[in-house]
Structures are given as structure tokens and as C-alpha cells.
Amino acid sequence: MSTLTSWKKSSYSGGGNGNTCVEVADQDTHIAVRDSKTPTRAVLTFPAPAFIGALKTASLA
């Protein structure tokens, strides 16, 4: 999956070399999330509407 997907690092990756964050990728109907420190390990996928809805809800809290 990681070779066919365009990954983007979180804007909250902090200083240094920026590898202590999560990366996300838009896969049409799903959003994929992985740990940038170990990109070859597990990838979580979420339905895009549910993922975006959860982010909106969290930002209001």
C-alpha cells in the first residue's frame, strides 16, 4: 500500500527531522494513517466521512 500512496506528514510534526508524527493519505473513499517512524508497519484505514467527522468533532471540543 505505501508504495502506491502519496503520504503527507502532519503539520504538527514538530522540530528536528520531522519524523515523529503520523502520516495520512487520501485513498478516494478511505483515509489511511501510519506512523512515520515505522512506515513499513501497520496502516490504519478509516472511511473518509467518519474520519473527517471525527476530526471536526475533536476540534470543537
N, C-alpha and C positions, 0 to 999 in steps of 0.2 A: 504494500500500500504506500509506503513512504516514498518510493521511487516515482510514483505516478502522481503525486500530490504536491501542490505548491504550499509549503508550510510558512506561516508568519508567526514571528515571536511576539509575545505580549509586550505592550508598551510599558509595562511595569517590571521589566526585566532587571532594572537596577544598574549599578555601575559595573566596573570590571569588564570582563569579556562578554557579558550579557547572556551567559549560558545557564543561569539559574532561574529558569522560568518555564512556562508552558508555551507550547506552540499550537496553533489552530489552523485548520484547513477546511475550506468550504468544498463540500462534495455534493453539489446540487441539492439533494433532499436531506442530507445529514451534515453535521459539523463533527470533524474529527479533532481530538485533543491528545497531545502526547507530552511527555516530559522531555525538555530539550537536553537535559544531561544524559539521558539514555534513549535516544531517538529510535533505536532498533528494537526496543522492548514493546510492551503492550500499547495499543492505541485504543482509546475510548471513542465511541461514536454515539451521537445523540441526534434524534430528529431535529432538524433545523428550527421549526416553530417552537418546540418545547425548550430548546437551548436558549433561544433569543428571548422567550418569555421569562425564563428563569433569571436571565441577566437583567432584564428590565425591572423585575420584582426586587432583586437584590439591590439594585441601585437606588430604589425608593426607600429602602429600609434604613 
